[in-house]
Amino acid sequence: MRFRGKSIRRKIVALLLVPLVSLSALWGFSTYLTGRQANELMNVANIVKKVGYPIEDTVRVIQQERRQTLVYLADERPSDALASLRSRRAATDTAVAAIRAAARDSGVRSDLQPIAKDHLKAVLDGFDSLAVLRGSVEQGTVDRPQALDFYNRLIDPCYSFLMNLHALENVEMDKQGRALVGITRAREMLSREDALVASSLITPKTTAPELRRISDLVANRQLLYDTNLEMLPSSERDVFEQYWRGPDTEALRTAEAAIVDAGPGKEPRHLDATRWQQAATPVLDRLAQLGTEAGNRYQDRVEPVAFNVVIKAALAGVLGLLALLVSLFMSVRIGRELVRDLTRLRKEAHEVSGVRLPSVMRRLAAGEQVDVETEAPRLDYERDEVGQVGQALNTLQRAAVEAAVKQADMRRGVSEVFVNLARRNQVLLHRQLTLLDTMERRTEDTDELADLFRLDHLTTRMRRHA
């Protein structure tokens, strides 16, 4: 970019505009980043409230429907079996309807990230196939393992959706949030085991595939606890570890050991469906309560972090704006002072070159007396670079005026010398004419008189020239 030929004001404005634009861009970028982070945090809080918590509740009612479905498939003879199953289905339909209503909310859809939208779509697509499964269950065209797998595929996308609901830049808090979802999945492993064991105890015998699946569910549950509890604070970790080592879970652990020790095809000693329910249901309820309490405590830990994000966004916006306004004010002030100094310097330079020096030269040419202090006064400038240039111009102006005055004085002196010489010559020639006039009166020789007249004429001409 070339500014040749532009005014000094434009050049200074362009010079100051570059850092101001850069500062404005940096302020806008930092405000956008922090504001986006705060906005995402608020969006996720809204999504968790409208979709996240309802999905957790829906998972729990689906778990109950799954258990009742497997019990129904194991034995359809009880008169209330189908009625109990349909009651569970009605509860599931109510929960699913709430999720569908929240998913249709335009605000929720706009707040969801693309990956979260995909997981939510997978959840809703799974809910769409519930009617087909229920029809197959009532028609008897699906067995217990198939029904269990179907419900598992229905619940897994729910946990994937919950796993991706995070917007904290704090890595530790993000890990803890994912760990809480992992602990909830560990409870899901127990719920699957509960449905499978409760239905298998109704059947004549537990098959080898069922027993292997039960063992796998127990192992997966333990693995999920071991993996996710490590990412939680020690206080949270101790709550779950002490519960599983305590007397409240002893009946469940004893029942699991009895099932595994009995082997396939054999009934576990002193264990039936009723005792299993008495051992498993309190543990499932307590784990749900512990998960809710842990989630509440996690929210208490997250709130200061979220508050810091909001404060950081506000400070970035307000302080950045204040810095921008102060920079703008200082730039305008400094630019105006610089333009004013340069304008004054330009005005004085033009006045010297176009007004004062020509006027001084005309007056000196006319023979007038010129005072240097009046025509070129000593001006005071600042000590900065512009002031130094002004001082140099003032010195140059005084030097030019002084030189012109000295030159005029010298010419005047030379003129006076010549005038003095001319006057002396006139005096001498006048005396010479007087002498010639006396000699003309005395002589009587015609030739000499003619010469004297010619000499008188030449002297008169010399006096006139002087």
KELOBA-446523 format. One line per field, with one value per residue (C-alpha): residue number from 1; x, y, z. Coordinates in nm, 2 decimals. Layout:
n	c(NUM|...)
u	c(X|...)
v	c(Y|...)
w	c(Z|...)
% end
This chain:
n	c(1|2|3|4|5|6|7|8|9|10|11|12|13|14|15|16|17|18|19|20|21|22|23|24|25|26|27|28|29|30|31|32|33|34|35|36|37|38|39|40|41|42|43|44|45|46|47|48|49|50|51|52|53|54|55|56|57|58|59|60|61|62|63|64|65|66|67|68|69|70|71|72|73|74|75|76|77|78|79|80|81|82|83|84|85|86|87|88|89|90|91|92|93|94|95|96|97|98|99|100|101|102|103|104|105|106|107|108|109|110|111|112|113|114|115|116|117|118|119|120|121|122|123|124|125|126|127|128|129|130|131|132|133|134|135|136|137|138|139|140|141|142|143|144|145|146|147|148|149|150|151|152|153|154|155|156|157|158|159|160|161|162|163|164|165|166|167|168|169|170|171|172|173|174|175|176|177|178|179|180|181|182|183|184|185|186|187|188|189|190|191|192|193|194|195|196|197|198|199|200|201|202|203|204|205|206|207|208|209|210|211|212|213|214|215|216|217|218|219|220|221|222|223|224|225|226|227|228|229|230|231|232|233|234|235|236|237|238|239|240|241|242|243|244|245|246|247|248|249|250|251|252|253|254|255|256|257|258|259|260|261|262|263|264|265|266|267|268|269|270|271|272|273|274|275|276|277|278|279|280|281|282|283|284|285|286|287|288|289|290|291|292|293|294|295|296|297|298|299|300|301|302|303|304|305|306|307|308|309|310|311|312|313|314|315|316|317|318|319|320|321|322|323|324|325|326|327|328|329|330|331|332|333|334|335|336|337|338|339|340|341|342|343|344|345|346|347|348|349|350|351|352|353|354|355|356|357|358|359|360|361|362|363|364|365|366|367|368|369|370|371|372|373|374|375|376|377|378|379|380|381|382|383|384|385|386|387|388|389|390|391|392|393|394|395|396|397|398|399|400|401|402|403|404|405|406|407|408|409|410|411|412|413|414|415|416|417|418|419|420|421|422|423|424|425|426|427|428|429|430|431|432|433|434|435|436|437|438|439|440|441|442|443|444|445|446|447|448|449|450|451|452|453|454|455|456|457|458|459|460|461|462|463|464|465|466)
u	c(0.00|0.14|0.05|0.27|0.09|-0.16|-0.20|-0.02|-0.35|-0.44|-0.10|-0.13|-0.48|-0.37|-0.07|-0.29|-0.57|-0.35|-0.30|-0.65|-0.79|-0.55|-0.66|-1.03|-0.98|-0.80|-1.07|-1.34|-1.17|-1.11|-1.46|-1.59|-1.39|-1.48|-1.84|-1.88|-1.75|-1.99|-2.27|-2.19|-2.19|-2.53|-2.66|-2.54|-2.70|-3.03|-2.99|-2.91|-3.22|-3.46|-3.31|-3.03|-3.23|-3.54|-3.32|-3.18|-3.53|-3.64|-3.35|-3.46|-3.82|-3.69|-3.48|-3.80|-3.99|-3.69|-3.70|-4.07|-4.05|-3.79|-4.00|-4.30|-4.12|-3.99|-4.34|-4.66|-4.89|-4.94|-5.27|-5.12|-4.80|-4.93|-5.10|-4.78|-4.59|-4.83|-4.82|-4.44|-4.48|-4.72|-4.46|-4.20|-4.43|-4.49|-4.11|-4.04|-4.31|-4.14|-3.81|-3.97|-4.14|-3.81|-3.63|-3.88|-3.80|-3.62|-3.41|-3.28|-3.20|-3.01|-2.81|-2.71|-2.37|-2.37|-2.24|-2.50|-2.77|-2.66|-2.67|-3.01|-3.14|-3.01|-3.20|-3.53|-3.49|-3.45|-3.77|-3.95|-3.89|-4.03|-4.38|-4.24|-4.06|-4.37|-4.57|-4.32|-4.31|-4.69|-4.69|-4.41|-4.18|-3.88|-3.69|-3.54|-3.18|-3.31|-3.53|-3.25|-3.02|-3.29|-3.34|-2.96|-2.93|-3.21|-3.03|-2.67|-2.74|-2.88|-2.55|-2.36|-2.57|-2.51|-2.13|-2.11|-2.29|-1.99|-1.87|-1.61|-1.26|-1.15|-1.01|-1.05|-1.42|-1.48|-1.33|-1.54|-1.86|-1.77|-1.69|-2.03|-2.19|-1.96|-2.08|-2.44|-2.35|-2.21|-2.56|-2.69|-2.48|-2.64|-2.99|-2.92|-2.80|-3.11|-3.34|-3.15|-3.12|-3.48|-3.61|-3.38|-3.47|-3.83|-3.73|-3.66|-3.28|-3.01|-2.84|-2.46|-2.49|-2.70|-2.45|-2.16|-2.35|-2.42|-2.05|-1.96|-2.21|-2.06|-1.71|-1.81|-1.97|-1.66|-1.45|-1.66|-1.64|-1.26|-1.21|-1.44|-1.40|-1.03|-1.13|-1.35|-1.24|-1.14|-1.46|-1.68|-1.48|-1.50|-1.88|-1.92|-1.64|-1.76|-2.12|-2.00|-1.79|-2.06|-2.34|-2.61|-2.46|-2.36|-2.69|-2.64|-2.28|-2.37|-2.65|-2.42|-2.16|-2.43|-2.54|-2.19|-2.09|-2.41|-2.31|-2.53|-2.84|-2.85|-3.06|-2.86|-2.89|-3.13|-3.19|-3.51|-3.66|-3.81|-3.48|-3.30|-3.54|-3.50|-3.12|-3.10|-3.38|-3.25|-2.91|-3.04|-3.25|-2.96|-2.72|-2.96|-2.98|-2.60|-2.56|-2.81|-2.63|-2.30|-2.44|-2.56|-2.23|-2.06|-2.29|-2.18|-1.82|-1.89|-2.07|-1.76|-1.58|-1.88|-1.90|-1.54|-1.60|-1.88|-1.68|-1.39|-1.62|-1.76|-1.41|-1.28|-1.57|-1.58|-1.20|-1.13|-1.39|-1.24|-0.89|-1.02|-1.19|-0.89|-0.66|-0.90|-0.91|-0.53|-0.48|-0.71|-0.56|-0.20|-0.29|-0.46|-0.17|0.07|-0.14|-0.17|0.20|0.27|0.00|0.16|0.50|0.37|0.18|0.49|0.71|0.47|0.45|0.83|0.87|0.57|0.52|0.80|1.10|0.95|0.83|1.17|1.34|1.10|1.15|1.53|1.52|1.32|1.59|1.39|1.54|1.45|1.47|1.57|1.40|1.07|1.07|1.21|1.13|1.27|0.98|0.95|0.88|0.86|1.17|1.04|1.14|0.87|0.98|1.34|1.23|1.04|1.35|1.56|1.32|1.31|1.70|1.70|1.45|1.66|1.98|1.81|1.68|2.01|2.19|1.95|1.99|2.37|2.37|2.15|2.37|2.67|2.51|2.41|2.77|2.91|2.65|2.76|3.12|3.04|2.83|3.11|3.36|3.12|3.07|3.44|3.49|3.22|3.39|3.72|3.57|3.38|3.70|3.86|3.58|3.63|4.00|3.93|3.69|3.95|4.21|3.96|3.92|4.29|4.40|4.39|4.54|4.28|4.42|4.47|4.13|3.98|4.17|4.05|3.69|3.73|3.88|3.60|3.34|3.51|3.52|3.15|3.07|3.28|3.10|2.77|2.87|2.99)
v	c(0.00|0.34|0.67|0.90|1.22|1.17|1.42|1.38|1.34|1.04|0.89|0.93|0.79|0.49|0.44|0.44|0.24|-0.07|-0.14|-0.05|-0.29|-0.56|-0.50|-0.50|-0.83|-0.99|-0.86|-1.00|-1.33|-1.38|-1.27|-1.51|-1.80|-1.74|-1.65|-1.96|-2.17|-2.01|-2.05|-2.42|-2.47|-2.31|-2.50|-2.83|-2.75|-2.69|-3.01|-3.21|-3.07|-3.12|-3.44|-3.59|-3.64|-3.77|-4.02|-4.15|-4.20|-4.37|-4.61|-4.72|-4.78|-4.97|-5.18|-5.27|-5.35|-5.56|-5.76|-5.81|-5.91|-6.18|-6.30|-6.32|-6.51|-6.75|-6.83|-6.69|-6.89|-6.64|-6.46|-6.12|-6.17|-5.99|-5.72|-5.64|-5.63|-5.39|-5.17|-5.15|-5.07|-4.79|-4.64|-4.67|-4.51|-4.21|-4.16|-4.20|-3.95|-3.69|-3.75|-3.71|-3.39|-3.25|-3.36|-3.17|-2.85|-2.62|-2.48|-2.82|-2.91|-2.58|-2.64|-2.99|-3.06|-3.27|-3.58|-3.54|-3.51|-3.83|-4.02|-3.87|-3.98|-4.33|-4.33|-4.22|-4.47|-4.74|-4.63|-4.66|-5.04|-5.10|-5.18|-5.45|-5.62|-5.61|-5.77|-6.05|-6.10|-6.14|-6.37|-6.58|-6.54|-6.42|-6.59|-6.45|-6.40|-6.22|-5.99|-5.92|-5.83|-5.60|-5.41|-5.38|-5.23|-4.99|-4.87|-4.85|-4.54|-4.37|-4.40|-4.30|-3.98|-3.91|-3.97|-3.70|-3.43|-3.23|-2.88|-2.82|-2.73|-2.86|-3.20|-3.33|-3.24|-3.38|-3.71|-3.72|-3.66|-3.95|-4.17|-4.11|-4.23|-4.53|-4.61|-4.58|-4.84|-5.06|-5.06|-5.14|-5.46|-5.56|-5.48|-5.71|-5.98|-5.93|-5.97|-6.28|-6.45|-6.37|-6.53|-6.82|-6.92|-6.95|-7.19|-7.56|-7.50|-7.25|-7.32|-7.30|-7.00|-6.82|-6.90|-6.77|-6.46|-6.41|-6.45|-6.20|-5.94|-5.98|-5.93|-5.64|-5.47|-5.51|-5.38|-5.07|-5.00|-5.05|-4.83|-4.54|-4.52|-4.44|-4.11|-3.99|-3.82|-4.05|-3.95|-4.06|-4.38|-4.48|-4.45|-4.71|-4.94|-4.95|-5.02|-5.32|-5.45|-5.39|-5.61|-5.46|-5.63|-5.95|-6.13|-6.04|-6.15|-6.48|-6.54|-6.47|-6.71|-6.98|-6.95|-6.97|-7.26|-7.46|-7.48|-7.52|-7.74|-7.74|-7.53|-7.31|-7.43|-7.23|-6.98|-6.91|-6.62|-6.47|-6.47|-6.34|-6.05|-5.98|-5.97|-5.78|-5.52|-5.33|-5.32|-5.18|-4.92|-4.82|-4.79|-4.57|-4.35|-4.34|-4.25|-3.96|-3.84|-3.86|-3.67|-3.40|-3.37|-3.35|-3.06|-2.89|-2.93|-2.82|-2.51|-2.31|-2.42|-2.32|-1.99|-1.93|-1.98|-1.73|-1.48|-1.53|-1.46|-1.15|-1.02|-1.09|-0.90|-0.61|-0.56|-0.61|-0.35|-0.11|-0.17|-0.11|0.22|0.34|0.26|0.43|0.74|0.75|0.69|0.97|1.21|1.13|1.15|1.49|1.62|1.50|1.64|1.97|1.99|1.91|2.14|2.42|2.34|2.34|2.67|2.84|2.70|2.84|3.17|3.20|3.10|3.28|3.58|3.69|3.64|3.80|4.09|4.14|4.13|4.39|4.62|4.58|4.65|4.96|5.07|5.03|4.92|4.56|4.43|4.06|4.00|4.14|3.97|3.63|3.59|3.30|3.04|2.78|2.42|2.09|1.88|1.60|1.53|1.76|2.04|1.98|2.02|2.34|2.47|2.40|2.58|2.88|2.89|2.87|3.15|3.37|3.29|3.38|3.71|3.80|3.72|3.94|4.22|4.20|4.19|4.49|4.67|4.59|4.72|5.03|5.08|5.04|5.28|5.54|5.50|5.56|5.86|6.00|5.96|6.12|6.41|6.46|6.45|6.71|6.94|6.91|6.96|7.26|7.41|7.32|7.50|7.80|7.80|7.77|8.05|8.28|8.17|8.24|8.60|8.66|8.53|8.73|8.47|8.34|8.00|7.95|8.08|7.82|7.55|7.67|7.67|7.31|7.21|7.39|7.20|6.86|6.95|7.04|6.71|6.53|6.71|6.62|6.25|6.25)
w	c(0.00|-0.10|0.07|-0.14|-0.20|0.08|0.36|0.68|0.86|0.65|0.70|1.08|1.08|0.87|1.11|1.42|1.25|1.20|1.58|1.66|1.40|1.53|1.89|1.79|1.60|1.90|2.14|1.91|1.88|2.25|2.33|2.07|2.21|2.58|2.49|2.28|2.56|2.81|2.55|2.50|2.87|2.91|2.61|2.76|3.09|2.90|2.71|3.03|3.19|2.90|2.75|2.97|3.29|3.10|2.92|3.25|3.38|3.05|3.08|3.42|3.31|3.00|3.24|3.43|3.11|2.99|3.32|3.30|2.93|3.00|3.30|3.08|2.81|3.07|3.20|3.05|3.28|3.57|3.51|3.59|3.37|3.06|3.27|3.46|3.13|2.97|3.28|3.24|2.87|2.95|3.18|2.91|2.65|2.89|2.93|2.56|2.47|2.70|2.52|2.18|2.29|2.41|2.09|1.88|2.07|1.83|2.11|2.20|1.84|1.79|2.11|2.02|1.86|1.54|1.72|1.99|1.73|1.57|1.90|1.99|1.65|1.72|2.05|1.89|1.61|1.87|2.04|1.70|1.69|2.04|1.89|1.67|1.96|2.18|1.91|1.87|2.25|2.26|1.96|2.10|1.80|2.00|2.28|2.59|2.46|2.15|2.36|2.60|2.31|2.16|2.48|2.52|2.18|2.28|2.59|2.46|2.24|2.55|2.73|2.42|2.41|2.77|2.73|2.47|2.67|2.79|2.72|3.00|2.90|3.24|3.16|3.52|3.54|3.19|3.30|3.61|3.41|3.18|3.48|3.63|3.30|3.32|3.67|3.55|3.28|3.55|3.71|3.36|3.37|3.70|3.55|3.26|3.49|3.71|3.40|3.28|3.62|3.73|3.40|3.41|3.77|3.65|3.37|3.45|3.42|3.35|3.03|2.97|2.74|3.00|3.27|3.05|2.99|3.36|3.43|3.15|3.29|3.64|3.50|3.28|3.58|3.79|3.50|3.46|3.83|3.84|3.53|3.62|3.99|3.94|3.77|4.05|4.37|4.66|4.85|4.57|4.51|4.87|4.87|4.60|4.72|5.07|4.95|4.74|5.03|5.29|5.42|5.19|4.88|5.05|4.96|4.60|4.59|4.76|4.51|4.21|4.36|4.41|4.04|3.91|4.14|4.06|3.69|3.39|3.41|3.79|4.03|4.28|4.63|4.85|4.56|4.37|4.18|4.49|4.69|4.39|4.36|4.73|4.68|4.35|4.37|4.68|4.53|4.20|4.38|4.61|4.31|4.14|4.45|4.48|4.12|4.16|4.47|4.30|4.00|4.23|4.41|4.06|3.97|4.29|4.18|3.83|3.92|4.03|3.71|3.50|3.70|3.63|3.26|3.26|3.46|3.22|2.93|3.09|3.19|2.84|2.69|2.94|3.00|2.63|2.54|2.80|2.67|2.32|2.42|2.61|2.32|2.08|2.31|2.35|1.98|1.88|2.14|2.04|1.67|1.71|1.90|1.64|1.36|1.54|1.59|1.22|1.10|1.31|1.17|0.81|0.87|1.01|0.73|0.47|0.65|0.65|0.29|0.15|0.36|0.60|0.38|0.07|0.28|0.44|0.10|-0.04|0.25|0.24|-0.13|-0.06|0.18|0.50|0.83|0.94|1.30|1.30|1.64|1.52|1.18|1.30|1.67|1.87|1.90|2.17|2.07|2.26|2.31|2.08|1.72|1.58|1.82|1.70|1.34|1.43|1.62|1.31|1.08|1.32|1.33|0.95|0.92|1.16|0.97|0.64|0.77|0.94|0.61|0.41|0.66|0.66|0.28|0.26|0.52|0.31|-0.01|0.18|0.30|-0.05|-0.19|0.07|-0.02|-0.38|-0.29|-0.08|-0.35|-0.60|-0.37|-0.33|-0.70|-0.74|-0.48|-0.66|-1.00|-0.88|-0.75|-1.08|-1.27|-1.05|-1.12|-1.50|-1.49|-1.32|-1.58|-1.87|-1.74|-1.72|-2.05|-2.37|-2.60|-2.83|-2.87|-2.49|-2.43|-2.67|-2.49|-2.15|-2.28|-2.40|-2.06|-1.88|-2.09|-2.01|-1.64|-1.64|-1.80|-1.54|-1.26|-1.41|-1.43|-1.07)
% end
